[in-house]
Amino acid sequence: MRQDTRTSPPSRPRGWVSLYAVAFVLLVGAGAAITLSAVGLLASTRLLWTSTVLSGLAIVVAIVSVVLPRR
């Protein structure tokens, strides 16, 4: 078999590490909210909604961190 001798230009790394960190912090907050809600035996749905919103924001931030080009 013959190897391809052409070389591709080096690809630039994608993603913003700082935005990944923000997404991680949001997920930790979502986990804390769901834990506190479970400890309170689901007495209030406010913490469940908080967890849902934080999880959604974490997903959006993670996607944006990959889509945005680095400078």
SVG drawing of the C-alpha trace seen along z (x, -y; Angstrom):
<svg xmlns="http://www.w3.org/2000/svg" viewBox="-43 -37 48 39">
<polyline fill="none" stroke="black" stroke-width="0.4" points="0.0,0.0 1.1,-3.5 1.0,-6.2 -0.3,-9.6 2.7,-12.0 0.6,-15.1 0.5,-16.8 -2.4,-18.8 -1.9,-22.1 -1.9,-21.9 -5.4,-22.4 -6.0,-25.1 -7.3,-23.9 -11.0,-24.5 -12.8,-25.5 -12.4,-28.0 -11.1,-26.5 -12.6,-29.4 -16.1,-28.6 -15.6,-25.0 -14.8,-26.0 -18.0,-28.1 -20.1,-25.2 -18.5,-22.9 -19.3,-25.4 -22.9,-25.6 -23.2,-21.8 -21.8,-21.7 -24.5,-24.3 -27.2,-22.2 -26.0,-19.2 -26.0,-21.1 -29.5,-22.4 -30.9,-18.9 -29.1,-17.5 -30.6,-20.2 -34.0,-19.5 -33.7,-15.8 -32.6,-16.5 -35.7,-18.6 -37.8,-15.7 -38.9,-17.8 -40.8,-20.2 -40.3,-23.0 -40.0,-22.9 -37.9,-26.1 -34.7,-24.1 -35.7,-21.7 -36.3,-24.5 -33.0,-26.1 -31.2,-22.8 -33.0,-22.6 -32.1,-26.1 -28.4,-25.7 -28.2,-22.4 -29.6,-24.1 -27.2,-27.0 -24.3,-24.6 -25.2,-22.9 -25.5,-26.1 -22.2,-27.5 -20.4,-24.2 -21.8,-24.3 -20.8,-28.0 -17.3,-27.3 -16.8,-24.8 -18.5,-26.9 -16.8,-30.2 -13.5,-30.5 -10.4,-31.2 -8.5,-34.4"/>
</svg>
